[in-house]
Amino acid sequence: MNAQDNVQEPEGTTSVKLSQQVMNPTTLAWQLQLEEFTIFKTHNQDGVAQNFRIRGIIPLKEGLLIKVPQLIRVIAFVNTAPDGTTGLGDVTLNQFFILSKKDWGQFGAGWNLQIPTATDNQLGSPQLAIGPAFTVTFTDLGKWQMYWIWENFFSISGNGKYGSSAFAILQPNIFYTWANGIYAGIEPEWQFDYKTGKVAIPMDFRIGYIWSGKLKYNAYIEPEIMAYRSDGYTRNLNDFGIRFGFRWYLPM
């Protein structure tokens, strides 16, 4: 299965192949993704918080300068802090270039840009950050699929006021798919601070369903707990929450 394969199948049907193409982060397809993360427990804070994420994905079969398939992602948030403060979160832009396609899967690399658009410092970072990103996808695993995403963020503004920031997000994704469109697996985001060596390692479990209509659809629920957090690590204070997601896919 190559990244350029269209996510196409007769209307009203689904299969392991369709499910794996839909979940594959290197599949070239227009996408709109909505996800609500309700956070019921925040470390040392009372109140329910939430992050509502909107992510659009733009596929390109070939770029103007770099002649390889690529995906451009635009991610925005509307967040609520445990004390009830609500507003915009940061906006993230990233671009992945699919550099290698093999029988076993794909390898890609690109960049991230985090823009400090948050209306309150509780809802995002006050600093502009940029960094490289990498992804590797293993698709020749039968009904299993595994992919890894490694993103880096290095602050380039506000360092005099807030101090420099340098951290990574490593996202292991392992899923098992059934022919009826149901799938299950994990997709946590592990964080590592390059300056302090502190980490946050949440764990989640996603159960979802993929089906085919005029478009392709993916709906899921995903509880998450904080399995381990270094003392004093403040970038991720979520102790327990549940994600609800819905995604639309339009093949190129």
SULSULJO-V487312 format. One record per residue. N is the residue number from 1. SS is DSSP state (H for helix, E for strand, L for the rest). D_CENTER is the distance of its C-alpha to the mean C-alpha in whole Angstrom. Layout:
N/SS/D_CENTER, N/SS/D_CENTER
This chain:
1/L/21, 2/L/21, 3/L/18, 4/L/20, 5/L/21, 6/L/21, 7/L/20, 8/L/23, 9/L/25, 10/L/28, 11/L/27, 12/L/27, 13/L/26, 14/L/23, 15/L/23, 16/H/22, 17/H/21, 18/H/20, 19/H/17, 20/H/16, 21/H/16, 22/H/14, 23/H/11, 24/L/12, 25/L/9, 26/L/12, 27/L/14, 28/L/16, 29/E/16, 30/E/15, 31/E/13, 32/E/13, 33/E/10, 34/E/11, 35/E/10, 36/E/13, 37/E/13, 38/E/16, 39/E/17, 40/E/21, 41/E/21, 42/E/21, 43/L/23, 44/L/26, 45/E/26, 46/L/27, 47/L/25, 48/L/22, 49/E/19, 50/E/16, 51/E/13, 52/E/13, 53/E/10, 54/E/11, 55/E/9, 56/E/11, 57/E/11, 58/E/15, 59/E/16, 60/E/19, 61/L/21, 62/L/23, 63/L/23, 64/L/26, 65/L/26, 66/L/24, 67/L/25, 68/L/22, 69/L/19, 70/E/16, 71/E/13, 72/E/13, 73/E/10, 74/E/11, 75/E/9, 76/E/12, 77/E/13, 78/E/16, 79/E/16, 80/E/19, 81/L/21, 82/L/23, 83/L/26, 84/L/25, 85/L/24, 86/E/22, 87/E/21, 88/E/18, 89/L/15, 90/L/14, 91/E/13, 92/E/11, 93/E/12, 94/E/11, 95/E/13, 96/E/13, 97/E/16, 98/E/17, 99/E/20, 100/E/21, 101/E/21, 102/L/23, 103/L/24, 104/L/22, 105/E/19, 106/E/17, 107/E/17, 108/E/15, 109/E/15, 110/E/14, 111/E/14, 112/E/12, 113/E/14, 114/E/14, 115/E/16, 116/L/18, 117/L/19, 118/L/19, 119/L/22, 120/L/23, 121/H/22, 122/H/21, 123/H/18, 124/L/16, 125/L/18, 126/L/21, 127/L/20, 128/L/19, 129/E/17, 130/E/16, 131/E/16, 132/E/15, 133/E/12, 134/E/13, 135/E/12, 136/E/14, 137/E/14, 138/E/17, 139/E/18, 140/E/22, 141/E/22, 142/L/23, 143/L/22, 144/E/19, 145/E/16, 146/E/14, 147/E/12, 148/E/11, 149/E/9, 150/E/11, 151/E/10, 152/E/13, 153/E/15, 154/E/18, 155/E/20, 156/L/23, 157/L/24, 158/L/26, 159/H/26, 160/H/30, 161/H/29, 162/H/26, 163/L/26, 164/L/24, 165/L/21, 166/E/19, 167/E/16, 168/E/13, 169/E/10, 170/E/10, 171/E/8, 172/E/10, 173/E/10, 174/E/13, 175/E/15, 176/E/18, 177/E/19, 178/L/22, 179/L/24, 180/L/25, 181/L/21, 182/E/20, 183/E/17, 184/E/16, 185/E/14, 186/E/12, 187/E/8, 188/L/9, 189/L/8, 190/E/11, 191/E/13, 192/E/16, 193/E/19, 194/L/21, 195/L/24, 196/L/24, 197/L/23, 198/L/21, 199/E/18, 200/E/16, 201/E/15, 202/E/14, 203/E/14, 204/E/13, 205/E/14, 206/E/13, 207/E/16, 208/E/16, 209/E/18, 210/E/18, 211/E/21, 212/E/22, 213/L/24, 214/L/25, 215/L/21, 216/E/19, 217/E/17, 218/E/14, 219/E/15, 220/E/14, 221/E/15, 222/E/13, 223/E/15, 224/E/14, 225/E/17, 226/E/17, 227/E/19, 228/E/20, 229/E/20, 230/L/23, 231/L/25, 232/L/25, 233/L/21, 234/L/20, 235/L/17, 236/L/15, 237/L/18, 238/E/17, 239/E/19, 240/E/18, 241/E/16, 242/E/15, 243/E/12, 244/E/14, 245/E/12, 246/E/13, 247/E/12, 248/E/15, 249/E/16, 250/E/18, 251/E/20, 252/L/21
